[in-house]
Amino acid sequence: MTTGGGSELVRPPGGSTRATLLELLFDVVFVAALALVSMLIADRASWTGVAPVVIMLMAVWWTWSITSTTTDFYDPDQRPIQTILMVTMFGAVVTAAGLAVDSHALVFAIGYVTPHLVRGVVLVAVLHPRQRMAEQRAARFLFWFVVSGFFWIGGALLPDGWAWALWVVAVTIDYVSAGARYPTPGLGRVPLAQYEKTTEHLGERYQQFVILALGDVILVPTLEISRSDFTLARSAAFVTAFCTMLLLWQIYVLGAGSIVRTTAPQVLRRATRLAPYTHLVMLAGIVCTAAAFDLVLERPTGDTPRRWIALIFGGPALFLVGRTLFTYKIIGTVPWRRVFWLAVMLAVMPWVGGWHPVLVAALIVLVLSGVVVTDTMSRRSSRPLLRGRPG
């Protein structure tokens, strides 16, 4: 570990692209927050109670995504960057505490806003004057998080009706400003060339986080089954959750990291800018899948309520949609085989209400198995696309 003068903060060309141990610890903290989000969704009695949790999920993911972009552009072995990681981890713990209780809106908002402001202030303060490009980049990020921070904190101080309205504005500012490359008065936007400087580090970070997050699909049901009897139906549901986790892992690893780590400038730029949004959809799918199995493990037999059906089918469907969008937006081709299986899910949903929840979950395993089989069969034909034109 080095002390890190301002001139040394930017990641040196040709440096190590491996994730540091502190970054891996950082991931574990955020995966725990995602597990809590899954349990909150499972505990909600109606869809109206899920809307605030969705906003919280978007906030948790955005903190991870922006921080990982920071450690890709700046050297995570430097002390200022490690300080930013530690502050962000603590912010994630505070945010998770705010997630657990609806009345802790201010705790949640402070836990989310503080790490973003600290990161911007530290970078602007310590970057060497010769690192003008990096300093301006940090200033752009800081400007927009100050703007959204007013809405996050303001919403937490207002009654519930206004709170969620302002938080919708706040999370929209965070996501749209990033998509627009942080247009800032006097500084303009982040140059497109900076997105082409992404290293293999960022691709590995996304892979590592998604794989860790997939563990929630079995972790959340494990917490549920530990409080229940090991009946035959519940044990079958547990095995189904495990198989679903492995199948989603297989669907993700077929080429996703290869696209993010590509060296073609146009493809790399597009992957860097789109990965936070497409991976949000995939993570939403993971969170919903974990919530679904939490419910199925609690009551594996009897009729399956509509809300349960939506979670059991919707989680894997969201994951497939996010993965498909990532492929389409980067490569320019539609993997129609996955669209076919999405259509199958949509077609069977109205017919499974009278089934036991464990049987509905087993049907999802069959559908995901079909996705993996067709993906594997078409893998040879898809490989040239990764080396060809960006679409």
C-alpha positions as CSV (number, residue, x, y, z in Angstrom):
1,M,0.0,0.0,0.0
2,T,1.3,3.4,-0.9
3,T,0.6,6.9,0.4
4,G,-0.5,8.2,-3.0
5,G,0.4,11.7,-4.1
6,G,-2.1,13.4,-6.4
7,S,0.1,12.7,-9.4
8,E,0.0,9.0,-8.7
9,L,-3.8,8.5,-8.2
10,V,-4.7,7.8,-11.8
11,R,-4.2,4.1,-12.6
12,P,-0.9,3.7,-14.5
13,P,-1.1,2.1,-18.0
14,G,0.0,-1.5,-17.9
15,G,-0.6,-1.8,-14.2
16,S,-2.3,-4.7,-12.5
17,T,-6.0,-5.1,-13.3
18,R,-6.7,-7.6,-10.6
19,A,-9.2,-6.6,-7.9
20,T,-7.7,-5.8,-4.6
21,L,-8.7,-7.6,-1.4
22,L,-10.3,-4.4,-0.2
23,E,-12.5,-4.3,-3.3
24,L,-13.6,-7.9,-2.7
25,L,-14.5,-6.9,0.9
26,F,-16.4,-4.0,-0.6
27,D,-18.4,-6.4,-2.8
28,V,-19.4,-8.6,0.2
29,V,-20.8,-5.6,2.0
30,F,-23.0,-4.7,-1.0
31,V,-24.1,-8.2,-1.6
32,A,-25.3,-8.4,2.0
33,A,-27.4,-5.2,1.3
34,L,-28.9,-6.9,-1.8
35,A,-29.9,-9.9,0.3
36,L,-31.7,-7.5,2.6
37,V,-33.5,-6.0,-0.3
38,S,-34.7,-9.4,-1.4
39,M,-36.1,-10.2,2.1
40,L,-37.9,-6.8,2.1
41,I,-39.5,-7.6,-1.2
42,A,-40.6,-11.0,0.1
43,D,-42.1,-9.4,3.2
44,R,-44.1,-6.8,1.4
45,A,-47.8,-7.8,1.2
46,S,-48.6,-5.8,-2.0
47,W,-46.8,-4.2,-4.9
48,T,-47.3,-0.7,-3.5
49,G,-44.9,-1.6,-0.8
50,V,-42.3,-2.7,-3.3
51,A,-41.9,0.6,-5.1
52,P,-39.8,2.2,-2.3
53,V,-37.6,-0.9,-2.2
54,V,-36.9,-0.6,-5.9
55,I,-35.6,3.0,-5.4
56,M,-33.4,1.7,-2.6
57,L,-32.1,-1.1,-4.9
58,M,-31.2,1.4,-7.6
59,A,-29.4,3.6,-5.0
60,V,-27.4,0.6,-3.6
61,W,-26.4,-0.5,-7.1
62,W,-25.4,3.0,-8.2
63,T,-23.1,3.4,-5.3
64,W,-21.3,0.1,-6.2
65,S,-21.2,0.9,-9.9
66,I,-19.8,4.4,-9.5
67,T,-17.2,3.3,-6.9
68,S,-16.1,0.5,-9.2
69,T,-15.7,2.9,-12.0
70,T,-13.6,5.1,-9.7
71,T,-11.3,2.2,-8.8
72,D,-10.9,1.4,-12.5
73,F,-9.8,4.9,-13.4
74,Y,-7.8,5.6,-10.2
75,D,-5.3,3.2,-8.5
76,P,-7.1,1.3,-5.7
77,D,-3.7,0.7,-4.0
78,Q,-3.3,4.4,-3.2
79,R,-4.4,5.5,0.3
80,P,-6.9,8.2,-0.8
81,I,-8.7,5.6,-3.0
82,Q,-8.7,3.1,-0.2
83,T,-10.1,5.7,2.1
84,I,-12.9,6.3,-0.4
85,L,-13.6,2.6,-0.5
86,M,-13.8,2.3,3.3
87,V,-16.1,5.3,3.6
88,T,-18.3,3.9,0.9
89,M,-18.4,0.5,2.7
90,F,-19.5,2.2,5.9
91,G,-22.1,4.2,3.9
92,A,-23.4,0.9,2.6
93,V,-23.8,-0.5,6.1
94,V,-25.7,2.7,7.1
95,T,-27.8,2.4,4.0
96,A,-28.6,-1.2,4.8
97,A,-29.7,-0.2,8.3
98,G,-32.0,2.4,6.8
99,L,-33.4,-0.2,4.5
100,A,-34.5,-2.3,7.4
101,V,-36.9,0.2,8.9
102,D,-39.2,2.5,6.9
103,S,-38.9,5.3,9.4
104,H,-35.1,5.5,8.9
105,A,-35.4,7.5,5.7
106,L,-32.9,10.1,6.8
107,V,-30.4,7.3,7.8
108,F,-30.7,5.8,4.3
109,A,-30.3,9.1,2.6
110,I,-27.2,10.1,4.6
111,G,-25.7,6.7,4.0
112,Y,-26.2,7.0,0.3
113,V,-25.2,10.7,-0.2
114,T,-22.2,10.9,2.1
115,P,-19.8,8.5,0.2
116,H,-20.5,10.2,-3.1
117,L,-19.7,13.6,-1.7
118,V,-16.6,12.4,0.2
119,R,-15.3,10.7,-3.0
120,G,-15.7,13.9,-5.0
121,V,-14.2,16.2,-2.3
122,V,-11.2,13.9,-1.7
123,L,-10.4,13.5,-5.4
124,V,-10.7,17.1,-6.2
125,A,-8.6,18.0,-3.2
126,V,-5.7,15.6,-3.6
127,L,-5.4,15.3,-7.4
128,H,-2.2,17.0,-8.7
129,P,-2.7,20.1,-10.8
130,R,-1.0,18.3,-13.7
131,Q,-3.8,15.7,-13.6
132,R,-6.2,18.3,-15.0
133,M,-8.3,15.7,-16.9
134,A,-8.8,13.5,-13.8
135,E,-9.5,16.5,-11.6
136,Q,-12.2,17.7,-14.0
137,R,-13.7,14.2,-14.2
138,A,-14.0,14.2,-10.4
139,A,-15.5,17.7,-10.3
140,R,-18.2,16.7,-12.8
141,F,-19.2,13.7,-10.7
142,L,-19.2,15.8,-7.5
143,F,-21.3,18.5,-9.1
144,W,-24.1,16.1,-10.1
145,F,-24.1,14.2,-6.7
146,V,-24.4,17.6,-4.9
147,V,-27.5,18.3,-7.1
148,S,-29.1,14.9,-6.5
149,G,-28.0,15.0,-2.8
150,F,-30.4,18.0,-2.2
151,F,-33.3,15.8,-3.3
152,W,-32.1,12.7,-1.4
153,I,-31.7,14.6,1.9
154,G,-34.7,16.8,1.2
155,G,-37.0,13.9,0.6
156,A,-35.9,12.2,3.8
157,L,-36.9,15.3,5.8
158,L,-40.4,15.5,4.3
159,P,-43.5,13.4,4.9
160,D,-43.7,10.1,3.2
161,G,-45.7,11.2,0.2
162,W,-43.2,13.9,-0.8
163,A,-40.2,11.8,0.3
164,W,-40.7,9.2,-2.4
165,A,-41.5,11.8,-5.0
166,L,-38.2,13.6,-4.4
167,W,-36.3,10.3,-4.2
168,V,-37.6,9.4,-7.6
169,V,-36.3,12.8,-8.9
170,A,-33.0,12.1,-7.1
171,V,-32.4,8.7,-8.5
172,T,-33.4,9.9,-12.0
173,I,-30.8,12.7,-11.8
174,D,-28.1,10.1,-10.8
175,Y,-28.9,7.8,-13.7
176,V,-29.6,10.3,-16.4
177,S,-26.6,12.5,-15.6
178,A,-24.3,9.5,-15.9
179,G,-25.9,8.5,-19.2
180,A,-25.4,12.1,-20.5
181,R,-21.7,12.0,-19.4
182,Y,-22.2,14.4,-16.6
183,P,-22.6,17.7,-18.4
184,T,-21.3,20.4,-16.0
185,P,-21.3,24.2,-16.3
186,G,-17.8,25.4,-17.3
187,L,-16.5,21.8,-17.8
188,G,-18.8,20.2,-20.4
189,R,-19.2,16.4,-20.5
190,V,-16.8,13.6,-19.7
191,P,-14.9,13.0,-23.0
192,L,-15.8,9.8,-24.8
193,A,-12.1,8.9,-24.9
194,Q,-12.1,8.4,-21.2
195,Y,-14.5,5.5,-21.6
196,E,-12.1,3.8,-23.9
197,K,-9.5,3.8,-21.1
198,T,-11.4,1.1,-19.2
199,T,-9.3,-1.8,-18.3
200,E,-10.0,-5.5,-17.8
201,H,-10.3,-4.6,-14.1
202,L,-13.8,-3.2,-14.6
203,G,-15.0,-6.3,-16.6
204,E,-13.8,-8.5,-13.8
205,R,-15.4,-6.3,-11.2
206,Y,-18.8,-6.7,-12.8
207,Q,-18.4,-10.4,-13.2
208,Q,-17.3,-10.8,-9.6
209,F,-20.2,-8.8,-8.2
210,V,-22.8,-10.6,-10.3
211,I,-21.5,-14.0,-9.3
212,L,-21.4,-13.0,-5.6
213,A,-24.9,-11.6,-5.9
214,L,-26.1,-14.9,-7.4
215,G,-25.2,-16.4,-4.1
216,D,-28.2,-14.5,-2.6
217,V,-30.5,-16.8,-4.6
218,I,-29.5,-19.6,-2.3
219,L,-28.5,-17.6,0.8
220,V,-32.0,-16.1,1.3
221,P,-33.8,-19.5,1.1
222,T,-31.1,-20.9,3.4
223,L,-32.0,-18.4,6.0
224,E,-35.7,-19.3,5.6
225,I,-35.2,-23.1,5.7
226,S,-33.1,-22.8,8.8
227,R,-36.2,-21.5,10.6
228,S,-38.5,-24.3,9.2
229,D,-38.9,-28.0,9.1
230,F,-37.1,-30.1,6.4
231,T,-40.2,-31.4,4.7
232,L,-40.0,-33.2,1.4
233,A,-41.6,-30.3,-0.5
234,R,-39.4,-27.7,1.3
235,S,-36.3,-29.7,0.6
236,A,-37.3,-29.9,-3.1
237,A,-37.8,-26.2,-3.2
238,F,-34.3,-25.7,-1.7
239,V,-32.7,-27.9,-4.4
240,T,-34.7,-25.9,-7.0
241,A,-33.3,-22.7,-5.7
242,F,-29.7,-24.1,-5.9
243,C,-30.3,-25.3,-9.5
244,T,-31.7,-21.9,-10.5
245,M,-28.6,-20.1,-9.1
246,L,-26.3,-22.4,-11.1
247,L,-28.4,-21.9,-14.3
248,L,-28.4,-18.1,-14.0
249,W,-24.6,-18.2,-13.4
250,Q,-24.2,-20.2,-16.6
251,I,-26.4,-17.8,-18.6
252,Y,-24.3,-14.8,-17.4
253,V,-20.8,-16.2,-17.9
254,L,-21.3,-17.1,-21.6
255,G,-19.6,-14.1,-23.0
256,A,-20.6,-11.2,-20.7
257,G,-17.2,-10.6,-19.3
258,S,-15.6,-11.0,-22.8
259,I,-17.7,-8.2,-24.1
260,V,-16.8,-5.8,-21.2
261,R,-13.1,-6.7,-21.6
262,T,-12.9,-6.2,-25.3
263,T,-10.2,-4.0,-26.7
264,A,-12.1,-2.6,-29.7
265,P,-12.5,1.2,-28.8
266,Q,-16.1,1.6,-30.0
267,V,-17.3,-1.6,-28.3
268,L,-15.4,-0.8,-25.1
269,R,-16.9,2.6,-24.9
270,R,-20.4,1.3,-25.4
271,A,-19.9,-1.5,-22.9
272,T,-18.5,0.8,-20.3
273,R,-21.5,3.2,-20.6
274,L,-24.2,0.6,-20.8
275,A,-23.0,-2.0,-18.3
276,P,-24.4,-0.2,-15.2
277,Y,-27.9,-0.1,-16.7
278,T,-28.1,-3.6,-18.1
279,H,-26.5,-5.1,-15.0
280,L,-29.1,-3.2,-12.9
281,V,-31.8,-5.2,-14.7
282,M,-29.9,-8.4,-14.1
283,L,-29.4,-7.6,-10.4
284,A,-33.1,-6.8,-10.1
285,G,-33.8,-10.2,-11.5
286,I,-31.5,-11.8,-8.9
287,V,-33.1,-9.9,-6.1
288,C,-36.6,-10.9,-7.2
289,T,-35.5,-14.5,-7.7
290,A,-34.1,-14.6,-4.2
291,A,-37.3,-13.1,-2.8
292,A,-39.4,-15.6,-4.7
293,F,-37.5,-18.6,-3.2
294,D,-37.8,-17.0,0.2
295,L,-41.6,-17.2,-0.2
296,V,-41.5,-20.7,-1.8
297,L,-39.4,-22.1,1.0
298,E,-41.8,-20.6,3.5
299,R,-44.8,-22.3,1.9
300,P,-43.9,-24.8,-0.9
301,T,-47.4,-26.3,-1.3
302,G,-50.9,-24.9,-1.9
303,D,-52.0,-22.5,-4.5
304,T,-49.5,-20.0,-5.8
305,P,-50.7,-16.3,-5.4
306,R,-50.3,-14.0,-8.4
307,R,-47.7,-11.9,-6.7
308,W,-45.6,-15.1,-6.1
309,I,-46.0,-16.1,-9.8
310,A,-44.8,-12.7,-10.8
311,L,-41.7,-13.0,-8.7
312,I,-40.9,-16.6,-9.6
313,F,-41.2,-15.9,-13.3
314,G,-40.2,-12.2,-13.2
315,G,-36.9,-12.7,-11.5
316,P,-35.3,-15.0,-14.1
317,A,-37.1,-13.1,-16.9
318,L,-35.5,-9.8,-15.8
319,F,-32.1,-11.5,-15.6
320,L,-32.6,-12.8,-19.2
321,V,-33.8,-9.3,-20.4
322,G,-30.8,-7.6,-18.9
323,R,-28.4,-10.1,-20.3
324,T,-30.1,-10.0,-23.7
325,L,-30.0,-6.2,-23.8
326,F,-26.3,-6.2,-23.0
327,T,-25.6,-8.5,-25.9
328,Y,-27.9,-6.6,-28.3
329,K,-26.6,-3.1,-27.4
330,I,-22.9,-4.1,-27.6
331,I,-22.9,-6.5,-30.5
332,G,-25.9,-5.3,-32.5
333,T,-27.6,-8.7,-32.8
334,V,-30.7,-10.1,-31.0
335,P,-30.2,-13.5,-29.4
336,W,-33.6,-14.8,-30.6
337,R,-33.3,-18.0,-28.7
338,R,-33.5,-16.1,-25.4
339,V,-36.5,-14.1,-26.7
340,F,-38.2,-17.4,-27.4
341,W,-37.7,-18.6,-23.9
342,L,-39.0,-15.3,-22.5
343,A,-42.1,-15.8,-24.6
344,V,-42.5,-19.3,-23.1
345,M,-42.4,-17.8,-19.6
346,L,-45.0,-15.2,-20.5
347,A,-47.3,-17.8,-22.1
348,V,-47.3,-20.3,-19.2
349,M,-47.8,-17.7,-16.4
350,P,-51.6,-17.5,-16.5
351,W,-51.9,-21.3,-16.2
352,V,-49.9,-22.1,-13.1
353,G,-51.9,-20.4,-10.4
354,G,-53.4,-23.7,-9.2
355,W,-50.0,-25.4,-9.0
356,H,-47.9,-25.8,-5.8
357,P,-45.2,-23.1,-5.6
358,V,-42.5,-25.7,-5.6
359,L,-43.8,-27.0,-9.0
360,V,-43.9,-23.5,-10.4
361,A,-40.3,-23.0,-9.3
362,A,-39.4,-26.4,-10.9
363,L,-40.9,-25.2,-14.2
364,I,-38.5,-22.2,-14.1
365,V,-35.6,-24.6,-13.8
366,L,-36.8,-26.4,-16.9
367,V,-37.1,-23.2,-18.8
368,L,-33.7,-21.9,-17.7
369,S,-32.2,-25.3,-18.7
370,G,-33.6,-24.8,-22.1
371,V,-31.9,-21.4,-22.3
372,V,-28.5,-22.9,-21.3
373,V,-28.8,-25.7,-23.8
374,T,-29.7,-23.4,-26.7
375,D,-26.9,-20.9,-25.6
376,T,-24.4,-23.7,-25.6
377,M,-25.5,-25.0,-29.0
378,S,-25.1,-21.5,-30.5
379,R,-21.8,-20.6,-28.8
380,R,-19.6,-21.4,-31.8
381,S,-21.6,-19.1,-34.0
382,S,-21.6,-16.3,-31.4
383,R,-17.8,-16.2,-30.9
384,P,-17.0,-14.5,-34.2
385,L,-19.4,-11.7,-33.2
386,L,-17.3,-10.8,-30.3
387,R,-14.4,-10.2,-32.6
388,G,-16.3,-8.6,-35.4
389,R,-18.0,-5.2,-35.9
390,P,-19.6,-3.6,-32.9
391,G,-23.0,-3.4,-34.6
